[in-house]
Amino acid sequence: MLLAISKAEILQRQQTFFAKVQEKQLDCAILFGVTDIFYLTGFHFHPTERPIGFFIAPNQETHLFVPALEHEHAEEFACVNKVHSYPEYPGLRHPMEYFKDALVEAGFAGKRVGFDADGYGSSMGYRGPKVSQFLEAESFASIYGVVEEMRVVKSPAEIELIKESCRWGNLAHRLLQKYSKPGLSEIEITTRASSEATMAMIETLGPDYKPHGNTAYAIFRGQVGAMSAFPHAVTQNLVLKKGDTLVTGAAGEVWGYHSELERTMFVQEASKEQETYFQYMLEAQDVAFQHIKPGIPMSQVEEAVQAYFKEKNIQHLTAHHTGHAIGLLGHEAPFFDLGDHTIIQPGMVLTVEPGIYVRGLGGFRHSDTVAVTADGIEMLTYYPRDLASLICV
């Protein structure tokens, strides 16, 4: 298996993107979004105060604009025709002055320009002018979301990378459950499980494996005992005790692609009350699975899940939508939400994770990653879902 997206597929993405730019009656385009740049070039980088941008010229040549410290890195890994760089930020000359030079040289002056943002942005101290302030163009138009929409339906190669992520999330979670014992802290357990799974991952996949994100991991993220009733708790270094409800998460990125595996587990035993809410959650997830089909809106799946919660009179214990798309980001559009009417299509990869949260008792949430097929779904995660399999002994 190829543990990356091929250069041929990346170049095809660029052609598709430029065609969408032309459909909008634009001549050329500029992107600053990190994930979208990676999607279109294969260049993975960490954004800082130093501006980085991608642009396609009117002649369809592709360019990457980076700080000097990234120049050789970009030339080695980016699928582009030309790499431009500038000395440093802030520097004696602002990077956007160099960017203007590169854009003018590429034929942007006087053209109809599309961009995902009117300038680079960063929370790390960057300050700089807008593109519309320094480039003399015929017009500017937003193309924000164009690449994100391209990313909604995954290619077979993308789905294979996500499946590989699922395999290592499965191992990490198996180890997490094995080590979840009373008297041990969540950090101790997650560190051991994540480390062992990562070592197995890199030894198995070999030198061609590039995470472009996290290696294999399994976590509680603070969702231990009563704290599991907070859907997005943070790590508290809690110590597990008998009867605790545990809400977990496990995955391992492969060439930037994410998956999501979450389970509700119990330390040694579950009370009747815990069993009741666990079964509600499991049934709600089954309702979602049964309703995911191509040709229907995402909102229809959420409507079915909400109808189930209402039938059981537990809608007041729910706190979030049923799931979301996943790929190069852990959360992507579209969403299983009442307000999202995006039509489900084959090739979408989605998480299914309806949750129930009972203060003082705990949270109850499984999350599985699924791929939409011609007539339903393919389960990509495969960890046991039943109560008996999720008692940590």
N, C-alpha and C positions, 0 to 999 in steps of 0.2 A: 504493500500500500504506500502511495506517495503521501508523505506527511506534510504537504504544503499544497497551495494552489499553484497550478502550473503557470508559466509565463504566458502560454497561449491563451489561457482563460483570463488572465489579467488584461492582456491586450484586447481581447474581445469585450471586456467590461469597458475599456476606454472608448472603443468604437460605439458601443451602445450609449454611453454617456454623451458623447459628442452629438450623436443623432438626436438625443433628447434636447440638447442645447439648441440645435438647429430648429427643432420643432417649435421652440419658443421664439423663433425669429431672432436668435442671437448669433453673433459671429464667433465668440470665444468665451472662455469661462475661467474663473478663479475660485479655488477652494481653500479654506483654512481649517476645516473640520478634520480632526486627527483620524478618526475611524474611517471616514470617507477617503482620506488620502491613502491610508493603508489598503483599503479595499481596491483602489484604482491603481496602485503602484507596487504593492507588496513591501513597501518600506515601513518598518515598525520603528517608532521613535517615541521618546518621552518629551512632551511639550513643556517648555519652561517660559521664562521671560523672553527668550530668543525667538523671533518670528520664524515660522515655517509655512510655506504655501505651495500649492500645486496649481499649475495653469495649463490650459490647452489653447494654443494659438489658432488664429483663423485658418492656417494651413494644416491643422490637426496635429502639429508637433506637440509633444508633451514635455513639460518643464517642471523641475522641482527647485524651490528656493529655500536654502537652508543656511544656518550659521556655518562659519568655516570649520568649526569642530565636528560638524556632521558631514562635511563635503565628501570625504573619501568613503565614509559609511554609506552615504546615499548612492554614490557611483557604483559601489559594490553590490547593493541589494535592490535599488529602485528600478522598476521597468519604465524608464522615461528616456526621451531623446537627449535631454540636456539637463545638467545640474548647475545651478547658479549659487554663489555664496557671498557672504559679507563678513568683514573682520570680526565684529563682536557687537553686542548690545550692552550699554547704550552707545559706546564708541564715539569717535569724533564726527562721524557722519551717520545719520539715522539709517537703520536697515531699510526703511520704506523708500529712501532715496535710491538705494541700490535696486529695490524691487521695481520702482518706476522705470529705471534704466532697462531692466530685463523685459518688462512688459512692452515698452516702446520699441525695443529692438525686435521683439516677437510680433509686432504689428498690431498692438492693441489700440494705439492712438486713433481716434475718430471712428472706432468700431462700436457695435452694440455688445456690451459686456454683461455677462451674467456672473453673479458671485453668491456664495452662501452666507457671507457676512461682509459688511462694508469696512473691512479692515481686520487685522489680527487682534485677538483678545486673549488675555491671560490674567489669572489671579495672582501671579508671582511678581508683580511690580512693573509689568510692561505698560508703556505709554507711547502712543503714536497716532499719526493722522489716519483718516479714512481714505480708502482707495478713491472714492469720488471727489476727494479734496485735492489729490495730486495727479490724477490721470485725466487727461482731456479726451473724453469719449463721446460718441454720438448719444449714447444712452446707457443707463445701468438698470438692471432688473435682478430681482432676487431669484435664485435657483435653490434656495434652502429646501431641503427635503428630497431633491431629485435623486441623489445617490442612496439616501435612506430607503426610498421606494424601490430602487433597484435591488436592495439587499433583502427585501421581504421574502421573495421566493428563492430558495436555495438551489444551487446546482447539485448534481450527484456527488461531485468532489467535496463540496461543503458539507453535505449530509454525512459523508464518510468520516470527515474530521470530527464532526459532532458525535458520531457513534463512538469514535475512539475516545473522545472525552468521557462519554458515558461509561465506558469499560473501566476507566481508572477511577472515576467517581465511585463506581460500584465497589472496587477493591478498598478504597479509602474508607467507605462507609462500613464495609464488613469489619475492618479493623477497629473503627470507632466503636461499633457495637460490642466487639470482643473485649475492648478495654474499659467499657463503661461499667464501673463497679462502685459501690458505696465507699465513701471515704477518699476518693480521688478527685482532684480538681479538674474542671473543664479544660484548663490550659494544659495540664499534664496529659490528659487523655488525647486531646486533639493534636498536640505536638507529636506524640508518639505515633498515632495513626497516620498523620499526614506525612511524617518523615519516612516511615516504612513503605507507604504506598508510593511515594516519590522515588525512592531508591529502586523499587521494583519496576516502576515506569521507565526510568532512564536506562536501566540495565536491559530491559526488554526491547524498547524502541530504538536504542542505540544513538549514534552521533547525528543522525538525520533529524532527530526530534528537536523542535524549537517550540517552547511554550508560547512565546509572545504574550505572556500573562502569568497566571499561577500554575505551578506544577500540581500534582495530585494533592488534594486536601479534603479533610472532613472536619466540620466545626459544629458547635452549638450556638455560637454567637450570643451567649448569655441567656439563651432560651432553655433554662434549667429550672425545674420545679415551678413555683408560682410565677417566676419571671418569664416562663414560656408563654404566658398570656399576653405579653407585649410582642406584637408581630415582628417588629424590627428592634428588638432589644440589642444591647451591645455587651461584649464580653465582660463579665463581672468577676471572673476567677472563683466561681462558686464551687462548692464541694458537693458531689452527688450523694444523695441519701436514698434509702429504700422507699419506693413508692413515687419517686419524682417522675413527673412528665418531662420528656425531653423532645425538643424539636431540633432537627439536625439539618445540615446541608453538606453536600459533597460533590466534587467535580474535579476537573483537571483540564486546563486549556491546552488545546493542540493547534499550533499555528494561529493563535488568537481566537479560536472558536470555542465557545462556551457550551456547557450543558447544565442542567439543574436537576439534582436528585435531593429530595427532602423527605424525611420520615418522622413520624411521631412514635417515640419509643417510651418504655417504662422501666424503671430500675427495679428489677426482681419481681414486681407484682403490680397489678393495676386494680383499682377499686371498681365497684359496679358503676359508680358515677363516671369514672374515667372511661370505662368500656362503652358506656352509653354515648358519650360525645365522640369517641373514636369511631364508632359505627356510623354516626351521623355524617362525620367528615368523609369516611370511606364511601358511603352511599352518594354523597354530593359529588365526589370525584367521578364515580361511575356514571352519574347523570351527565356530567360534562363530556366524558369520553363518548358516550352514546350519541351525543348531539353534534359532535364535530364532524362536519361533512363539507366537501367543496360545494360552492354555489350558494351558501347561506351566509348571512352577516355574522360577524363575531358577537354582536350584541344578542343574537338569538340563543347562543350557548349560555351567556350570562343570565338571560331571562329564565331559562330552564332551571339553572342552579338556584336562582333566587326563588323560583316557585317551589322548589323542594324545601328550601329553608323556611319559607312561609308556611308550607304544609305542616312542618314539624314544630312550628312556632319558635324558631330559634334565630330568626333573621336579626334580632337585636344583638346576637353574639358574633355576628360577622363584621369584618372591618375592612375588607379590600375586595378587589375584583378577582375573578377566577383564574386569571393567568395573562400571559403576554408572549410575544415573539421573543426569540433568543437567537444569537448568532455571534457576531463579533463583539456585541455588548451583552451583558447579563440580562438587561431589560431592553427590549426593542419594541417598536410599534409593529403591528397593531396589538390591541388589548381585548381580552374578554371582558368587556364592560358595556353597560347599558347605552353609553354614548358613542360607542365605536361601531360603525356600521360597515366597516371594511369587509368585503366579500372574501371568504375563505377560499384558498386556491391550493391545488396540489403542489407540494414542494415547500410549503410553509413549515417552519419548525417552531413549535409552541410549547409553553409550559402549562400544566393543568394543576392548579393549587388552591382550591377553595379552602378557606380556613374558618375555624370556630375558636373563640377565645373566651375563656371563663375565668374571671378574676378570682384569684386565690387558689384555683385548681390547676390551670395551665392552658396551653394552646394545643390545638389539634390540626395539623396540616401535613399532608403529603404533597410533594411536588414531583411530577413526572414530565419528562421531555418526550414529545411526540412529533412525528412527521406526518403531514397531511398527504394522503394517497388519493387515488382516483375515486375511491368510494368510502373513505373513512380515515383511519389513522394507523400508523405503525408505531408501536411503543419502542422508544429508543432506550429509555432506562428500564431496568428489569429487576430491581431489588424487591424482595418480598413486601407485600402491602398488608397482609393480614395481621391481626393482633397477636396471635400465638408466636409468630416469627419475630415479633418486635419487642419481646420481653427480654431485657438484658439480665442474664443469669450469671 
